[in-house]
C-alpha cells in the first residue's frame, strides 16, 4: 500500500512537472486585441491562434523538424512552411528577386506616365515619390514571378504574400502616420505579473496603453521559456528574410512586434475614450494533443499560380 501511494505521488508529480503552458487573452474582440488570441507550448510543439479579425487561422510549429503548419479553419485548408536555415536563405533570395521585379515595374510605369502628370503637384505619390500601386496589382506581379518556380518555391512565395496581407500592407504609395511608442515609467501589477506601461499614439491620437513584461517574468518554467524563445527567434529570422529583402516592405512604416516583452494588459482608446481591455491569463494545464496536429479533413492548400482564389 505504501509503495502504491509513493508510485501514485511520483506519477502526479511528473504530470505536474510536465504541464503545458497556455497563454490566453480575455476580453479581446475585433476592435481591441493582442498580437494573438492564444499560445500553447507542449514539448517541442508550439501553437499560436490568431487574434480577431483573423481568428480562423492557427499556426503550429514543430521545433524538432523546424516546420510550421498554417491552418485555415474557415476553409479547412493547411500549408507547410520550412524554417530551417536553407529555407530561410532561399526565402530571402525569392523576396530579393521579387523586389527587383517590382522596382522595374514601377520604373516602367513612371516612364509611361505623361510628363504633365508626373510633374503635377496633385499627383498621388508615396515613398520616395513612387506612384501609388494597388496591392492587388502587387500580388499579380508576385504571381507572375511564381509561374516558373518549383512547387516548394511557390509555397514560399504564397507565404510571403499572405504575410504581406496580414501586415496590413495597402500599397507602395500608401501613407499613414507612424505609430509612436512612449515608455511612461509607470509600473503595474496585473494578476501577479509586474509590467511597465507604454503609450501608443498615431497621428497625435492616443491609440492604446500597453503593459508589458519581460517574457522570462510571466511565470513560464525554464524549459517552456527556452522553447518559446527559440521558436520566436526562428520565426523572427524568417520574417526578417522578407522584410530585409523587399525594399517596399523595408521602407513601409509599421509597428515592430516586441518578441522579448509580452503583452500583459492592453486598454484601447477611440478619440480619447476607452473602448476595450485585454488581459493575459497563464494556465498550467494539459493541452489537447489535437491542438498540435492538422485536423482530419483539412486539404493541403494549392500553391499554384491561382493563389488568390478562394
Secondary structure as UniProt FT lines:
FT   HELIX           2..17
FT   STRAND          20..26
FT   TURN            30..31
FT   STRAND          36..42
FT   TURN            43..44
FT   STRAND          45..50
FT   TURN            52..53
FT   TURN            55..56
FT   STRAND          57..62
FT   TURN            63..66
FT   STRAND          67..72
FT   TURN            73..76
FT   STRAND          77..82
FT   HELIX           85..112
FT   HELIX           115..119
FT   TURN            121..122
FT   HELIX           127..129
FT   HELIX           135..146
FT   TURN            147..148
FT   HELIX           151..166
FT   TURN            167..168
FT   TURN            172..173
FT   STRAND          180..190
FT   TURN            191..192
FT   STRAND          193..202
FT   TURN            203..204
FT   STRAND          205..214
FT   HELIX           215..217
FT   HELIX           222..243
FT   TURN            244..245
FT   HELIX           247..251
FT   STRAND          261..270
FT   TURN            271..272
FT   STRAND          273..285
FT   HELIX           289..292
FT   TURN            296..297
FT   STRAND          299..300
FT   TURN            307..308
//
